[in-house]
Amino acid sequence: WYDFAEFLDQHPGGREVLELARDRFEDCTFVFEAHHLNYRRARAVIAKYEVDAAVAEKSLTRTPRDGKSRPPQLLDDKSFYSVLRRRVHEHLVKVGHPGGGPTPACIAFFWATFAAWAALGCATWWTGSLFVSILYGVAASWLGAFGHNWVHQTKYKFWAYLSLDVIGFSSDGWFREHNLQHHMYTNTPWDNHFKGTDPFLITDPTVPRNWLQRCVLPYTNWIILSFGLFGNYIAHLTEVVKGNEKVTVWKLCLPLQLLALVARWGLWGAVLMYAWVGTLGVYYFSMALM
């Protein structure tokens, strides 16, 4: 058990992740283990904040969701995940990126992708071309892929906004739902991505599929995915209304793009909007589901 009250502002990953972990889970063991490659160093850093178990257990306000009274223990050095983390960390040190940050080539590719996305967005608005709008969707998909990486590194928080929020996603939502859920409980009942496509596409092999889900929906799923970005936008906008997500100006990016296209091209502008959003949805979410 640890008391991180004095450590919050010293945490290299920022205080927000610690507070979210505290509020979202009855235990933070999986959060800690999933986000520290150099786990030996991390454990050494937090050792000074350890408190007596008897004292800590008196402060518990929630029962662990598996019904057990004791939280999971830290992994030992011989466990698969510990060995994997050590090997990855050793590789990153060897190639000169011990913190796991991007290479210069990666950074250059990101800004080239961002420039291409911005240029194609302007070209779509200017020309009204369906073909250009589809290319715009492809560029947006690549930009979103970068955003997935940036949300994992606090140093690149603003870049996450430039990658995810500008195309209609939510980097704050990703940070909350992806980093602090999916990456600890991957492909388990606690993974909020595991049933994200239900009932259209069932990814849980233990769940029986009806005839429609077996024989029809896997082949028509791309139609549903083409509306995926709109669905995702509505979902994180709902979280804002509920008070679970911060209100930011980035939430205006997607509706402003629709407004700009419709203002210039009328109904055809809405078609252009669906073309790029649909392309992004099919391409981006298909790759994610793979």
N, C-alpha and C positions, 0 to 999 in steps of 0.2 A: 504494500500500500504506500502511496506517495501523496504528499501535499504540495501541489505546484503553485500555490498562491503567490509565492515570492519569485517564482520562475517564469510566470506568464510572459512578462515583457522581455525576458532574456532568451526565450525559445527561438532558435534560428528559423523555425517555420512559422513564427508569428503566434500571438496569443489566441487568435480566432480558432485555429484548429483544435487547441486544447479545450477551449470553452465549448465548441461544438461537440467534441468527443464526450465531454462531461455531460452535456445535456441530451445527447442522442442515445447513449449507451449506459447500461448498468455497470459496464467494465470497459477499460480502455486498453486491455492487453493486446487485442488484435490490431487496434489502431497503431499502437507503438511498434509492434513487430512488423507490420506491413509497410512502414514508412522509414525504416532506418537500415540501410545496407550495412553500414559500419556499426552494427548493433553493440559490439563490445564497448566502443567509445561512448555511445549513447547511454548505455547502462551505467558506465562509470560516472557520467555527468549527472545523472539523476539520483545516484546513490545517496547524496547528501540530503535529499528531500524525503527519504523513506521514513515512515512513521510506524509505530507499533501496531500490529494487526488488531489487537484487542481494542485499542483506542479507535482505530479506523472503522471497525465493524459496528461500533456503537453509532456511527454517523450515517450508516446505510439507510437510504430512504426507499430503495427499490429492490425487488427480488429478482435475481438473474432470470432471464427468460427461459433457460433450460431447467429451472426449478432447483438448481444446486445452490448450496449456501456459500460455496467457495468459488472464487473466480478462476479462470484458467491460469496456469503458470507460464512463465517465460520459457521459451524453447531452449533445450540444451544444445551444446555445441555440435553434437553428433546428428541432430535431426536434419532431415533433408533440406528444409528451408534455411536453416542456419548455414549449412554447407554451401547452398546455392548463393546466399547473400555474400558470404566471404569470397567466393570465386568471382562474383560479379564486381565486388568492390576492388579486389586485386586487379582485375582487368582494367577497371576505370582508372586506377592509380597508374597502371602501366602505360595507358594511352594518354595520360596527362589530364584526365577529367575526374578527379577523385570525388567531386561533388555531384557527378552525374549530369552536369550542365551540357548544353548543346555545343557542337563543334562549330568553328567558323563557317564551314561549308553549310551546315544546317541553318545557321543564322542567315546566311546569304540567300539560301533557297526560300526561307520563310519570307523575307522581305520581297523577293522576286515574285513569290506567290501572292503576297498582299497587293503588290503593284499591279499584277495581272488581274486580280479580282476587281480592284478599283477601276482599272481601265475598261474592263469588260462590262462592269456595271454602268459606267458612263456611256459606253457604246450601245448598250441595250436601250437605255433611255433616249439616246440621240437618234438611233437608226430604226428602232422598233422591229428589229430583226429577230425572228424566232430562233434562227441558228445561233446568233450571238448570245441570246438569252440562255440557250442550253450550254454553251461554252462558259457562260457566267456561272451557271449551276455547278459545273465541273470544278471551276476555280474555287468556288465557295466550299465545295467538299474538301478540297485539299487544304484550304485555310482552316476549316473545322478540325481536320486531322492534326494540324499543328496545335490547335487549341487544346486538344486532349493532352498533349505533352506539357503545355505551359501551366495547366491547372495543377500539375503535380509539383511545381516548383514556385515557391512564394516570390522569388526574385523576379519572375516573369509574369506576375499577376496582371500588369497592364497589357502585356502582349496577349494574355488569355482573352481580355476584353476585345482586343483587335482581331482575334481569331474566331471567337464563338459568338459574342454578343452582337457584333455587326451583321452577322448572317441570321440572327434570330434565336440563337441558343442562349443559355445563361451560364456564364462561367461560375457564378456564385452557386447556381444549382448543381453544376457538375462537381464543384468542389465538395458540396454537401452530400449529394446522392451517389456520386461515383467514387471519389477518393475515400469517403468515410462510410461506405456501405459495400459497394461492389467489390472493392479491392481487399476487403477483409473476409467476405463471405462468398467468394466467387462460385457461381453455379451450385449454390445450396439454397434451401428454402428462405434463408435470410438475405439472399442477394436480390435487391430490388430490380435488377436488370433481368433476372431469370424468367420472370413472367411479364416482362414489359410488352410483349407482343400478343399476349392472350386476349381474346380467344381466337384470334385470326391465325397466328402461327404458334403452335405449342412446341416449346423447346425442352420441356421437362420430359425425359424419356419414361418416367414412372406414371405419367398421366395418360389415361386412355383417350384416344382421338375418335371423334365420330366420323361418319363417312365424309362429310363436308370438309372437316379439318384434315383428313387423310388424302383425299383425292382431288379436291378443288382448290382450297385456299393456299397450299404451298405454291401453286402455279399462278395464282392471281394476287399473291401477296405484294407484288411490286406496285399494284394500284393503291393498296392501303399505305404502303411506304411513301408513295408520292405525296401524301398528306401528312407525313410524319413530322415535318418541321412545324407545320401549323399546330398540330396536336401538342408538340413539345412546348411551343410558345404559350399556348393556352394553359398548359399544366404549370409552368413556372410563374405565369401571371397570376394564377390562382393562389400559388404559394405566397406571392406578394400580398394579395388581399387578406390571406389568413395570418399574415405577420411572420411567416417563416422565412421570408427572403427580403433582402434589402431593396428599397426603391432606388433605382438608378436611371440616369438619362439614357443608358444603353437600351432600355426597354423600348425606346422610341424608334430604334433602327429599322426593324422589320415593317411596322406600319407606315413609316415615312417613305420607305422604298415603294410600297404599294401605292401610296398617295401620289408620289412623283410620277409613276408610270401611268396611273389612271388619269391624272391631270393632263398628261401630254398626249396619251393615245386612247383615252376613253376605255371602252370595254376590251379592246385589243390589249390595253395595258394590263388588265387583269389576267388575260391569257399569257402574256409575257411573264407576269409574276408567277403564275402556276408552272410555267415551263421551267424556270430556273429553280424554283423551290421543289418541284417534282423531281427534277434531275438530281438535285442534291439529296433528296429523301431516298430515292432508289439506290443511288451510288453509295452514299455515306452509310445509311443504315444496313444495306446489304453487306458491306464490308465489315461493319461492326458485328452483325449477326453471324458472320462466318467464323 
